[in-house]
Amino acid sequence: MTTNRKSPTVGRRRLGTELRKRRETAGLSLEIVAERLECSQSKVSRIETGSTAVNPRDVRDLLSIYDTPAPVVEELIALCRESREKGWWHQYSSVLTSAYVDFESAASKIRMYEQLVVPGLLQTEEYMRALVQGGRPDFRDDEIAVKLRIRRERQSLLSQDDPIDLWVVLDEAVVSRPVGGDKVMREQLKRLAVAAKLPNVTIQLLPFETGAHAGMDGTFAILDFSEQGESSVIFAENATGGLFLERREELRTYNLIFNYIREKALSPEESAELIEELAEEPLWKSRLRATG
């Protein structure tokens, strides 16, 4: 199974950035462009931020206003058409709570800190099922099946011909809670141990004894893209989907936070060794013996 690495959302952002640069080079304000295009300023602004789809005719009209050379016009029209194509995940839009999967599909590198659960790209199916059932007991069986299908699709990003580079720092709480029970969690730990040996996957554990650390405000992911001029995106997760951040200062802050966390964490080698040990002698078993 191969996941299409193109992302409509990322394509719209790239197109918007190029259109904004063309407008600024032409020395035109949003007001003037909106007047010539006979539309609202907010429409032009939404196009430039990539927050709305744009049709090829509007792109051609905008580039005409900016006196753009014909070869560049055709290149950006092609990008416009590409950005209007639907990704594989579109059919699941009724159950997806954010555009994260869209960004993830186009990322070349993802760095993330996770406080409570194994990231979706590294979950076993039984762990996924237990997580969904435990977190949302109101979900029907068919809704759970769709969520599992989406995560299986996403996981192909790690094994396709051009896999993403994944670097994960897991709080020790992630490997301490037996989601799904003893057997399910042991299998999940074994999956982590196997994944840690992949050349494109780095896993580090942040032990409890670290105490206070830079990531205590919550789980986040930093998504980097290989396309020239495409800026990184921060995704801070919450129960209703999450928040996307992309201002320069926000990117700088989260890059610093991730670097602080990984420096406090066990090395990848130490982490892999500990995960293998925990698969054989889990922390929850030790706790049961201590309290028994």
N, C-alpha and C positions, 0 to 999 in steps of 0.2 A: 504494500500500500504506500503510495507516495502522495504527500500533501502538497497542493499548489502553493508555492512560496509567495505568489503575488497577493497583494492586499489592496482592495479598493480604497480603504481609509488612508493608507500610506500613500497611494497614488494620488488621491485628492490633495493631501498635504503637500506633496512635491509639486503638483501642478499649481496649487495656490501660491506657494513660495515663488515659483518662476513668474507667475503673473504679477505678483506684488513687486518683484524686482524690476520687471519690464515697465510697470507703471511709474515707479520711483525714478528709473533711468530717464523716462520721458518727461519727468518733472510735473506730473499731473496729480491732482488731489482726488480723493475718493468722490468728492462732490462733483467735480468736473466729469469724471469718468461715468458716474451714475447718470448725469444729465445727458451725455452723449449716447449712452446705452439705453436711455429711457427706462431706467429702473431706479430702485431705491439705493441709497448708500449702503444700507445694511446688507443688501444682496451682494454687492461687490465685496464688502468686508467678509461675508460668510464664504464666498468663493475663495478669497485669498487665505483664509484660515483653514480651508479644507473641511469646514463643518457642514457643507452641503454639496450635493452632487451638482454638476454643471454640464450643460449639453454642449456638443461641439460647435453649434452655431454661436452661442455666447462667447466661447473661447476665441473663435475666429474673429468675431466683432471686436472683442477686447484687444486682440493682437493687432488688428487693423488700426485701432485708435493709437496704439503704441508704435506704429510704423515698424513692425517686426519683419525681418527678412523671411522670405517664403520657406526656406528649408527649416527654419526654427518653428514657423507656424505649423508645418506638417508634423514635425516631431512632437509638438505640444498637443496637437489634435489627436495624435495616436495615443499619447498619455491620457488624454481626456477619455477616449473610448475605453481604454484599459481600466481606468478608474471607475467606470460605470458597470463593469462586469461583476457578477455576484460570485463570492467565494463559496467553497463547499459548505461552510457553516451557515449560509443564509437560510437553508431549509430548516435550521434549528433555531431561528430567531425568536420563536415564541418562548423558548426556555432559557436562552442566553440573556444574562442580566447586564452585560456590558460589551464594549467593543474590544475587550482584551484579546480574544481569540483572533480577531482580525489583525491586530498589531503583532501578536505572537507569530502568526504565520509568515510574516515578512521579516522578522528579526534575524540578524546574523549571530547575535550574542545576547544572552539573558543572564543577568546577575540578580539573585534574589535572596532575601532573608525571610525565613518562615518561622513563626513562633509556635504554632500549634499542630499543624498537619503536614504530612508529606505532600510536596507539590504535585499537581495533577500529572505532569509529564513523567513522574516517577512512581505513580501509584499502581498497585496490582488491582485487578478487577474486584476481588473480594473486599479489599480495603476501600476502594471507591464506593462499593455498594453499602458497606457498613457506615461510611462517612455520610453519605446522602440520607440513608435511613435514620441515622442518629440525629443529624442536624435538621432534617425536614421530614418528620414523621407524617406530615399531611400529604406528602407526594404520593401519587398513584404509581402502580407498577410500571405503566407505560411511560410516565414521566421519568422515572428512574432509569429505565432502559435507554431512553434518548440521551440522558446525561452520560451514561456509561459509553454509549456509542461515540459521543462527541470527544470524550477523553481518550478513547482508543485512537480516534483519528488524529488528535493532537500529538499523541506519543510518537507517531511516525516521524515527527520532526527530528527526533534523536537518531534515527536509523536510516534515513533516506540518503541518497547519493551525496547531497550537499547538506549535512546535518547542522543544526544550530550548535553553538558553543554554550553550554549551560554550566553556570557556577552557582551553587546553592550553599548557603549557610543555614543550618538547622539548629534551632534551640534544642537543648537536651530534652525539653518537654515533648518534642515531636516523637522521639524514640522511646519515651517513658510511658506513654499512654497506650494501652492495648486496644486500639480501635478494632472492633469486630471480634475481640477475644484473643486468647493466647495463640491459637493456630494461625489465624489471619494475620496477626501482627508479626509473628515470627517470619512468615512468608514475605511480608512486606519488608522486613529488615534484610532478608536475603536478597530481595530485589534491589534494595539500595546498595548492598555490597557488590552486586554484579554491575550495576550502573556506574559505580565509582571507578570501575576498571576501564570504562570506555574512554578513548582518547579525547572526546569532546565533552566529557562530564567531569566536573570537580565538585566534591561534596566535603563540607567541613561541619563539625559539630561544635556548638558553643556550649560549654559545660556550665552547670548551675553555679559552680564555685567561682565563676567569673564575676558574679554579683551584678551590680548596676553596669549597664553598657549602653552604647549609642543607639541600639535598635529597639529600645523598650517602648517607643511610641507606636510600634506596630509593624505588621508584615508589609513588604513592598517588593517590587520588581523593577529593575532598570533594563529597558529594552534598547539595544543598539542596532543600527541598520547599516548595511554595507553600501547602500546607494549614496553616491557623492552628494553632499549638501543636505542629506536627511538627518535631522537632529534626533537625539535619543528621547525616549519618553519614559516617565516614571509612572508606575501604576501602584497606587496605595489601596489595598483591598478593604472592602467592608461588606456587611450583610446584604446590601442592596445592589452590589456590583463593584463599585470602586471609583476612585478619583484619578484622572489623568493629569499629570503635571509636566510641563515642558519649558517653562521659563528658564533662562540661563542660570539664575540664582538657585532655583529649585534643583536643577540638575547638579550643580556644584555641591549643594548641601547633601543630596542623597548619595553622590559618589563618595564624599567624605565619610558619611555614615557607614556605607558598605565597607570601605577600607578599614575603618576603625573596628567594625565587627569581625572581619576576616582575620585581622591581626590578633584579636583576642581569642579567636577560635582555635581548636586543635588543628594541626596541619592535616592536609588531605590524607597523608599516609597514616597518621595516628587515628584519624576519624574512621578510615576504612577498617582498620584493625579493631577499633572499638565496636563498630557496627556488626562485624562478624562475631565478636564475642557476645554481644547483646542478643544476637539471633539464637545463640545456644543457651545463654543464661540471662534472660531478660530482667530488667530492673523491677518490673512489677512482681515477678516471682520472688525476688530477694525481699521485697517489702512485705509480701504475704508471710514469708517465713519469719521475718523479724517481728511482725505483729501477732503471729500465731503462737 
